[in-house]
Amino acid sequence: FSSAWKMESGVKYTQIINASEVGLQRLSNSEWVDDSTILNSFSYREQTAATFVQATFEREEWFITAGLRGEYSRTDGKSLLYDSTLIDTMYLNIFPMAEITYEIIDDLEVAVNYSWSIERPDFEDLDPFIQYIDSFSYVKGNPALKPEYIHDFSAELIYLEAASIGFNYAYTAQGMEMFVERTGTNNSQFVAQTRNFDYVKEIGFSVAIPYQTS
């Protein structure tokens, strides 16, 4: 719009298609035959349509950026072993972001950032087929897994674009973490599965002091 204002916008569409097939055999009458109870084929498709708009203001000691991103996602997955659709989700989200930088004096500035984003589960995390590690432990996918939503805030004091003191706070709703529990007869086995927790909080401090030797 002017030397101080700039606006950007755009659209994006992505599609991820993945499939896996696992088959095991058992010895029967001196011959190796396919075990239909363990044979598994799993298909997965994720479609995402997104659009964004972002405005930037820059003049003298101020630099400000703010924007919105809208996403529509559709995910479906089918298992041959269970002969059914195990994943069929759809969600629409709007994610804001903002960044403000202010130059207090020459070579000293403060920067504040905020963003809200999404992290979707991987194909391997959703596939319900059991993968044995050994006779006592295995990994199992979780088709009910939901995406996690991340609120990220940071503030930083920067000197000479190198030395800095920073603070970061992140709040993740429906955080995805690996969960291990005992199972089987007399709790003799271990099963690992990625699950959603109510939330995950992270707080961090950082100090950077660059030093160059002779």
N, C-alpha and C positions, 0 to 999 in steps of 0.2 A: 504493500500500500504506500509505503514511503521508505526513506532511508533507515528508519527505525523499526518499522513493522514488516514482518514477513509471515505468510500463511502457506501451509502445505496440506495436501489431502491426497488420499489414495485408496485403492481397493485391492484386495488380495483373495485368491482362492487356492486352497491346497487340498489334495486328496492322498491319503496313505492307504495302500492296500498291502496286506501281509497275510501269509498263510504258513502253517507248520504241519508237518506230518511225522508222527512217531509210531514205529511199529516194533514189537518184540516177538520173539519166537520161543516156543517151548519144545522140549524133546518128547515125542510121542511115538511109541512103537519103533524106536531106533531112528526116527526121522524128525527133522526140524520142521515144525508147522507154525503158521501165523497164529498168534493168540488174539482172537477178536475182542477179548475183554480188556486188552491193553492197547490195541490199535486205536490211534486217535488222529483226527484231522481237524484243524481249527482254522477258520477263516475270519479275517478282521478287516474292517474298513472304517476310516475316519475322514470325514469331510468337514472343512472349516471355511466359512466365508467371513471376511473381515473388512472393515473400513475404518479409516482414521482421519482426524483433522487436528492440526497442530499450529499454534500461533507463537511467534517469537518476537520479543521486543528487546532491542539493544541500543543503548545510548549512554555515553559517558561511563559512569561507574555501575550502571545496571545492566544485567542480562537476565531476561525472564522467558521461560518457555512453559507452555501449558497445552495439554491436549487430551483428547478422548479417543478411545479405540473400542469399537463394537465388534463382537464376535458371535457368530452362530455356528454351533458345532453339532454334528450328528455322528454317532458311533454305533456300529452294529457288528456282532460277532456270532458265529455259529459253530457248534461242536458236533462232529460226526458221532463221537462216542455216546453223547447224550441225545443225539438226533433232535436238537432244539436250538432255538436262538437264545443264547445266554446273555448277550449284551445288546441292549437297545436303548440308548440314551440320547437325549437332546437337551441342549441348554443354550441360553442367550445371555450374554454378559456385556456390560459396558465398563471399561477400565480407564480411570483418569490417571494423569501424571502431571507433575509440575517440577520445575527446577528454577531456583532463584540464586543468582550470584551477585554480590554487592562488594565493590572495591572500597574498603574503609579508608585506606591511605595508599600511597604508592607501594606496590609489591606486597600488600596485605589485603586479603579478601576473605569473605565468608560465603559458603555455599550451602544451600539447603535443598534436599531432594525428597520427593515422595512419588511412589508408584504403586499401582495395584495390578497384579498379574496373575496368570493361571499356569499351573503345571499339570499336564494330563498324564494319566498312567501309561506306561509302556505296554506294548503288545505282550511281552513276556510276563508282565505282572497280571494281566487279565486272563490269560490262557489257563483254564482250570485243570489241565492235565498235570498229573503228578510226575515229577522228575526225581528219581531216586539218586541220592548221593552215595549211600551204602545201605546195608541191611537195617541200619538203625536210624537213618535220617533221610528226609526228602524235602523237596521244595514244591509248593502247590500254588498255582495262580488263584486270583480272586476276581471273578467277573463282576462282583458287586462293588469293586473299588471305584471311588469317586475322585474327581480332580481336586487338587488342593489350590486354595486361593491365598496369595501372598501379599500382605501389606508391608511395604518396605520404606522406612524413613531414615534419612541420614543428614548429619550436619557436620561441616568441616571448616576449620580455620586454616588458611593456606598462606604461606609466606614464600615469596620468590618462586611461586609455582612448583615448589619442591618440598620444603618442610611443611608438615601439617599435623594438626591434632583433630581427630575425628570421633564421632559417636554414631552408632548404627543400631536401629531397633527394627526387628522383623517379627510380624505376627502371621502365622500360617494357619488358616482355618482348614479343617479336614486334612491335616498333615498326613502324608503317606510315609510310613516307616515300616521296616521289616520287624515282624513279630515272631518269636520262636516259643513254642510250647511243647510239653510232653503229651504223648498220645500212645495208643496201642495197649497191648496186654501189659499190666503192671507198670504202665507209663514207661515202657522200655524204648520207645521211639521218640524222635524229635521231628517236628514239622515246622518249616519256615514259610511264612506267608506275609506279603505286604498288605497292611490294613490301614484304615483311616483312624486317626486319633482326633479327639475334639479340637485340639489346637497344639501348635508348637511355637514357643517364644524364643527368640534369640536376641541377646544384647551384647554389643561389642564396642570396645574402645581401641583406638589406634593412635600411635605416635610415630611419625616418620621424620628422621633427622639425617639428611644425606651428608656424607663426609668423604672428601676426596683426598687420598694420600698423595705424596709427592711422586 
